[in-house]
Amino acid sequence: MNAPHKKLNQLASTAICGNDISSSVLYVSALAIAFAGQYAWITLLIVSLVLFLFRKIYGEVVGALPLNGGAYNALLNTTSKGTASLAATLTLLSYMATAVISANEGIHYLHHLIPVLPVIPVTIALLCVFALLAIIGITESAKVAIGIFVFHLVSLVVLSVFIIYFLLLNGVGTFFENWHFPTTGGSISSAIFLGFAASMLGVSGFESSANFVEEQESGVFPKTLRNMWYIVSIVNPLMAVFALALFAIPVLQSEAYQNTLLIQMGEHVGGYWIASLIAIDAFLVLSGAVLTSFVGVTGLLERMTLDRILPPFFLKKNKKGSSYRIVIMFLLLSVSVLLITNGDVRLLAGVYTISFLSVMALFGIGNILLKIKRNSLPRPEKASWIAVIIAIFAVIVALIGNVVMPPKPDLPSNLEVFSYYFVPTILFIAVMLNRTILLKVVLKILDAFFDPIRKFSVVIDRKIKQILNKINQQEFVFFTKGDNIATLNKVMLYIERNEHTKKIKIVTVLEKGKLGPPNLEQEIDFLDREYPEIDIELIILEGTFTPKLIQELSVKWNIPVNFMFIGSPTEKFPYKIEQLGGVRLII
């Protein structure tokens, strides 16, 4: 039995996801200036406003459903497994691209200090180091994340002090000269549109906290959202203003300054030592973003495996409670992508951009569905309808901007690169979701074409049927407190369409001395005839419906808690959804 691990406090949780979002300052200011020129700081402030709206959106969804999985979890509890799996696929691609880009860019910054370093081998080594940290355990890896996070903030403060002192001595004339520079892209609206689309990459990592919320102490999650918003709102626009006050726009838009803008700023105002400090900081915080990817993807894939979208092979844990097989698989995927692109991680920009922004949009959609389908579910805060709609619209605008953005010479478009990785991944997920149907198709093909070698066919036939039986033997439980035939029929429709099973227990828990719903047995008998392929068993228990009872029944019947369902509870329900241990909502 694995020992329970300590949950993360505010600083540790903020550090893990904050390293990802705060590392954006190393590239997003330069990226915004490349498209928006002198209006870059305005586009970054617009991004901050969009992120402010998403604070409430994430707070409402995760507050109502405080389970790992982010957008996947939100859609799983409001729609179907297929829709939720789309969000999961996009999130997985986003994490994969984040890990590779952050590791490679971090080594490039280190290469600025140590030119003899071989970039590709050292990048692979860095990925392996953080995979090992993730395997050791999230609590231990959080200590590393905190150290990186604090060092990063201190480095930015030191750089800002030197820049302010430099500007006090030399003035801000360059900023006003840049303000009258011809607009990038031909018009102000076009510059701000493309600048905003590019600048939205500066909030990548904001979704990470929702993917490991179960590892956080109670009440920590909304504080991580607040802290990340403060960082993005202050640091990114400020660095864009500083850059425009130090260098002319043509210089800022050059290739050298685009790749290492903060190093150039540090060297300009403080010389070699400040530049070296920023280079070391960049390496460390980008490395921290790699750790965020490993932590976030582990929480996501664990949840998908528990829901039988991925094979149970991935659920094996070590003594530290880490799903090491997920970490190793993600490491191998990341290394393969790095080798396939031969270190030119710009090719992953399309995957990174489109998948991340799509996940943000899907989370907003999940919020809307939660309002409509699970309106009675208790939640600590609510986002207004107008805020949700504006936020989704803003993300879609950014997504369109990145799709129509002209590609760099000799490189495919963002959409093309995205499709290279998205299509095979979603096909694999589709196969897993429909594996029983595909196995039945395989059976028919074998029966039709392998009659001459009957013995071989019979053996294969028997094996596949064993697999089908094993899948369908998994029992499910629905706790009901009434005999409403419409509600029970919705339960059966959901089971029939979304789960692979041949048996469901309909359970009602009655307090001592109370009689059950008078028509419940008749309704169950009717449903049993209507759904002949599913065996429906009615169980009436005497007692009180509590989290403890759920755990006892899970052990007694050998049915995992995440295969137990309830209807959406109201404010009168005495327990929070997270206290039920993973029970799913389907009505």
N, C-alpha and C positions, 0 to 999 in steps of 0.2 A: 504493500500500500504506500502510495506516494505521500510524503509529508506535506501538509499545507504550507504554501509560501506566503510570505508577508506581502500585503497589498501596498500599492504605491501611494505616497503622499503627493501634495500639490507640486512641490518642487521637482520631484522625480518624474511625475507624469508630464509636467510642462517641459522639462528638459528633453524627454524622449521625442515628443512631437515638435517641440520648439526648435530643436536643432535642424529639423527639416525645413520648417517655414522661415526661420531666421537666416538660414544659409542662402536664401534667395537674394539677399542684399548684395551678394558677391557677383550676381549677373543680371538681376532684373532692372536695376537702374540703367545700366549700359544698354540693355535690350529696349527699354522704354525710350531712351534718348535716340536710339537707332531709328525708331519708327515715328516718334512724336517730337523729337528735337527739343526745343525750349519748353514745350508743354508736357514734358515727361512727368514732372512732379504733380501736375494736375491729374494725369491719367492714374498715377499711383494713389492719389487721394480718392479718386472715384472707386478704385479697387478696394480701398479701405472701407468706403461706405457700403459696397456690396458685401464685404465680409462681415460688417456689423449686422446686416440683415440675416446672414447665415448663422450668426451666433444664436439667435432665437430659434431658427429652424432646427439646428442641430440640438439645441437644448430641449426643445419640445419632444422631438422624436426619441432621442436617447433617454430623456427623463421618463418618458412613458414606457420605453422598451430598453432598459439598461443592460443589453446583452451585446457581446462581441459581434462584429460583422458589418457595422456601419450601414451603408445604403442597402447592402444585401439583407441585413436583419430587418430594416424598415420595410422593404418590399416583401420579404418573406411573410411577415405578419399582417400584410394588407392585401397582397395579391397572390400569385402562384409561385411555385418553385422556378418555373421557366423565366419569368420576369426578374425574379430575384437573382437568378444565375447570370443574367445579362449584366447586372450591376456588379456582381462578384468578378466576372471576367474582366470588366473594365478596370476594377480596382486592382486586380492581380497584375494586369499589364502596366498600370500606373506605378505600382511598387517596383516591378521589375526594371522599368525604365529609370525610376528614381535611383535605385541601387547602383546601376551601371553608370549613369551619368555622374552621380555624386562621387563615386569612387574614382572614376577616371579624371574628373575635373580636380578632385582633391590631390591626386598624384601630379597633375599638371602644375598646380600651385607649388607643390613640394619640389617639383622639377625646376622651378624658377630659382630655388635656393641651391639645389644639388643637381646640376645639369647632367651628371653622369648616370643618373637613375634610369634604368630601362622602364618605360611607362607601363607597357602591357603586363609584364611579369609582376611588377610591384602592385599594380591594380588588382590582379588576381590574388596576390598575397593579402592585400587589404580586405578584400571580400571574404577571404577565408578566416581572417582574424575576427571580423565581426560576426560571422556565422558561428564561430566558436563561442563568442560572448553570448550570443542568443541561446546556444545549447546549454551553456553553464547555468543560465537562469535569468529571468527578467529583473529580479531584484538586484542581482550582482551587476548586470549590464547597465542598470539605471544609474549606478554610482559613476560609471564611466561617462554616461550621458550628462550627468550633472556637472562633472568637471569640465567637459567640453563646452557646455552651455554657458557656464559662468565665465570661463576664459574668453569666449566669443563676445559676450556683452561688455566685459572689461576692455577688450581690444577695440571695440567700436567706440567706446567712450574716450579712450586714449586718442584714437584717430580724430574724433570730432573735436577734442580740445585743441589738438595741433592745427586742425583746419581753421577753427574759429580764431585762434591766435594769429595765424597767417593772414586771414582776411582782415582782421583788425589793423594789421600793419600795412597791407597792400591794397585794401579796398575791394569793392565788389563790382568794379567796372566791367569785368568780363561777363558777369551775369546779365547786365543791361545790354551789352553788345550782342550777346546771344539772343536776348529777347526780341531784337529787331532783325535777326537773321532770317533769310527766306525760309518759309515753312516747308518742312519735310513732307513730301508726298503731294505738294501742289496746293492743298487747302487745309485750313485749320481743322475742319470736321473730319477729313480723311486722316490727318495725322493723329488726332485724338482717338478715332475709331481703331486704327491699327495699333496705336500705342497702348490703348486699353486692352485689346485682345492679347497682345504680347505680355502686358504687365500682369494679367491674371495668373501667369505662372508663378508670380510672387507669393501666392497663397497656397501653393501645393504643400501638403503636409497638414493643412487644417483639418482634413478628414481623418487623419491618422488616429487621433485620440478616441474616436468612436469605435475603432477596430480593436482596442484593448481596454474598453471601459470596465470590464469585469475584473481587471487586475488593479483597478484604482479604488482607493478608499471612498466611502460614501461622501457625496457632495463635492468631490474633487473635479469631476468632468466639466461642469460649467465654468469653473475657475481656470481650467486649461484653455478653454475657448477665449475667455476674457484676456488672459495673459498673452496668447498668440496674437489677438487683435491689437493689443497695445504695441507689440513689437512691430508688426507690419505697418501700423498707422504712423508710427514715429520714425522708425529707422529708414524704411525704403524711400519715402518722399524726401526726407532730410538729406540722404546721400545723393539723390538726384539734384537737389538744389546746390549742394556743395560742389558736385562735379561741374555743373553749369557755371558756378562762380569761379572755378579754377582753370578750366580749359575751354577753348573755342569748340563749337559744335563739330566742325570737320575733323578735329583731332579726336573728339569723343566717339565719333562714328567710324574711326579707323579700326582695322582688324586687331591691332595690338591692344588698344584701349578697351575694345569690346570684351576681350578675353580676361584681362587682369586690371579692370578699372580701379579697384580699391588699392591695389599695390601701387599703381601709377600715382594715385592721389596721395598715398602715404609717403612715397619717395619724393613727391613734389613739395610737400609741406614739412617733412621731418627727416628726409634723407634715408640712407640705407637701413638703419635700424628699425624705423617705423614700417618700411616696406617689408622687412623680414618678419616683423611681428604679424603683419596682416597676412603674409604668405603662410606662416605657421598656423594662424587662426583659421584661414581658409581651408587648409588641409584638415584640421581637426574637426571643424564644424561640418564640412562636407562628409567627413567620415562618420560623424554623428547622424547625418541623414541616412547613411547606409544602415546604421543600427535601427533607425526608425522603420525602415522598410522591412527588415527582418522581423521586428516585433509586431508591426501591423499585419503583415501577411500571415504570420503564425496564428494570430487571433482569428483572422478571416477564414483561413483554410481549416482550422480546427472546427469552426462552426459549420462549414460546408460538409465536412466529413461526418460530423454528428447527425446531420440531416440527410446522410446517405447520397449526397451528390458526388462525393469523391470516395474512393475505396477506403475501408476501415484500416487498411495498412498504415495510413498516415497518423492514426491516433496513438500509436505506441509512444510512451513517455519514458524519460530517464528518471533517476532518483531526485533530480532537481525539479521535476514536474514539467520539463520542456518537451515539446513535440519535435524531437530531433530529426525525425524523418522528413517533416515539412521543411525544416531549415536546410537540410542537406539538398533536398530537391530544388528549393529556391536558389541555393548557391550554384548548383549545376546549371540551372536555367540562365542565371545571370552571367556566369562565366562563358557559357556557349554564345550568348548574345554579344558579349564583348569580343570574342574571337571571330564571330561571323562578320561583325562590323569592322574588324581589324583596328579597333581603337577609335574609329571615326564616329563618336557617339552622337554627332549631329544627326545621323541617320535615325536615331531614336527620338528625335524631337517630335515627330508626328505622333508616335505612340504616346509619349509623355503628355503632350498637349491635349489631344483629343480625348484620351481615356480619362485624364484627370478632370477635365471640364465636364465630360459626360457624367461622371460619378457625382459631381456637384449638382448637376441638373436633376439627376435621378433621385438624389436625396431630397431635393425640393419637392419633386413629384410624390415621393414617399410621405412627406409631411402633409401634402394635400389629401392623399388617400387615408392617412391616419385621422385627419379631421373628419372625413366623410364616413369612413367605415368603422372607426374605433373612437367615436366622439366621446363616449362615456368613460373611456380609459383614463384614470387619474394621471396627471402630469404636473411637474413643478412649475412650468411656465408655458406660455403659448405665444406663437408668432402670429401676427395679424395676417389676414388673407392678402391684403394689399402688399405687405412686406414680402410674403412668399412669392407672389406673382412677379413683383419687381425683381426679386433676386433671381428667379428662374429665367426671366427675360434677359437680364444682364449677362448671365452665364451663356445663354444661347447666342447672344450677340457676340460674345468673346469666342465662342466655338465657331460661329460662322466666319469671324475675322481670321481665325487660324486656318480654316479650310480654304478660304479664298486667297490667303496670303501667298504672294508669288514665291516659289522655291528658290533657293540659292542655285547658282550655275552648277550644272552637272549633278544635281541631286534631285531625287524624286520629290513630289509634293508631300505635304504632311499626311493627306488622306491616303495616298498610295502606301506610304511606309506603315501607317496604322493598319491598313488592311492586311499587310503581310503577316502581322503578328496576331491580329484579332481573329481572322477567319479560322486558322487551325485551332486556336484556343477555344473558341465558341463551339466548333464542331466536336471537340473532345467532350465539352460539358454537355452538349446535346446528346451525344452517344450515352453518357452516363445517366442522363435523365430518362432516356428511352431504352435502356438496356434490356428490359424484359421483352419489349416489342421486337427489338433487333434479334434477341436470342430465339424468339419464336419464329422469326423469318428464317434464321439460320437452320432451325429444325426442319422447316418445310423444304428448304433447298436440299438439305442432306437426304431427306426421305425421297425426294424426286430423282436425284442424280446418283445416289449411291446404293441402289437396290442390288446391283451385281456383287457388291462386297458387303453383304448384309451384316456380317459379324462386326465389321468396323463401324458401320453405320449405327448398329444397335448400341455399341459401347459409347459412342459420342452422344447418341440420343439420351442414354441414361445419365451421362455426366451433366449435360445441359439441363435436363429436367431436375436433377438434384440441386443445381444452382438456382433454378427458378423457384423450386420449393423452399430453399433456404431463404431466398429473398422474401417470398410471400408468407413464410411462417411468422414473420415479425408481427406481433400483435400490437394493436393500438387501443387507446382508452379515451373515451369522452365522458367528462363529468357533467351531468345534467341536473338541474334542480326542478324541472318541470316536464310536462308531457306534450309540449307544443309540437305537433307533427311537422309543421313547416320548418321549425328550427332543426329538428332531428333529420329531416330530409336534406337540409343544407349541409349538415355534417357528413351525411353519406355521399352526397355529390362531391364534396371536397376530397374525401378519402378516395373515392373512385377515380377522380381526375389527377390527384397529386401524389398518392402514396401507393406503394406496391405491397399489398397485404390481402389476406383471405379471412382475417378475423378481427373484429373490433368488440371491445367490451363497453357497453353503455352503463355507467355507474351513477347511482344516485345515493347520497349520504343523508340519512334521516336521524334527527335527534331522538333519543330514547322516548318511546311512547307515542311518537307521531306517525301518522299514516302517510304512505307515499301517494303520488299523483294517481287518481283512480283509473285513468285510461292508459297509463304508461305501458303496461304489459300488452294491451291490444295494439297500441301504436308500434311497439317493437316487433310484434308478430307480423304486422302489415309490412313494415320495412324489410323484414327478413325475407318475405315473399317477393318484394319488389327488387331486391338486390340479391339474387340467388347465388352469385359468385362470392359473396362476403357473408361469413357466418357472424351473426349478431347475437351477442350474449348479454342479457340484462342481469345486472348485479345490484342488489339493494343492500346497503350496509347501514348498520346502526352506529352512530357516533357523530363526530363533528368534522367538517371539511377543513383541514389545516395542512400547512406545509409538511408537518410530521407525518400525517396520514398518507400524503402523496409519496413521500420517501419510503414509508413502510410498504405500500402497495407495489411500488417500483421494485423493491427487493423481493417481495413475496411472489410476484408474478414474473419477475425477470424481464420487465419492460422498462427501458430507459425513460427518464422523465420527459425528454424532448419528444417522445412519441405519445405523450398524453396531452389532450386538448381540453380547453374550456372556452366558454363564450366570453365576450368582453365584459370585465367586471365594471361595476359602477362605483361612485364615490362611497357607497355604503359598504363595499367589500372591505373586510378588516385587514387584508394583507396587501402589500405592494407586489407588483408582478415579479420583481426580482427575487422575492422571498419564496416563490413557488419552485425555484430550482431549475427553471428552463421550460416550464409548461408553455405550450404554444396556444395562441389565440386564433381561432378559425371562423368565429361568427361575430 
